[in-house]
Amino acid sequence: MLEYRGLVHAKRGEITIIDRAGLIKLTHGAYDKEEQRYFGLAAA
């Protein structure tokens, strides 16, 4: 679904985000919050 919409490109062992803003919009901001938590970007 994400690849079909042009948001990501996937191949064996690798996922590349093509349209980060589109991914955030599709997930209603959930991706952005999780990304910040994963990379430690959110304020503690």
N, C-alpha and C positions, 0 to 999 in steps of 0.2 A: 504494500500500500504506500509506504513512504517513498520507495524508489519509483513507483508508478507516477506519483505526484511530483517527482523531480526534487524532492527534499534531500535525499541521500543517494549515494551510489554504494552498492555492496558487491564485494567479490570475496572469494575464499579468505577468511581470516582478517578481513579489513572492511570497515564501514567508514565512508567519507561523507561528512555533512556538506551538502551543496548549498542549501538555502536555510541558514540558521534562523533568520527572521520568520520564514514560513513555518518552520518546525515549532517555534515558540507560539506562533499564532494558532496553529492546528491544535496544540495541546493546551491552549488557553493559559499560557504562561507556566505550566507545570514543568516543561523541559528546562526553562531558564533557571527556575528555583533549584531543581535537582543538580543542574550543571554547576551552579554556584556552590552548593553544598559539597559536591564531589571534589571540586578544585579548591575548596576552602576560601572562596571569595566572599561569602556572606559574613556580615558582622556577627560576632559571637555574642 
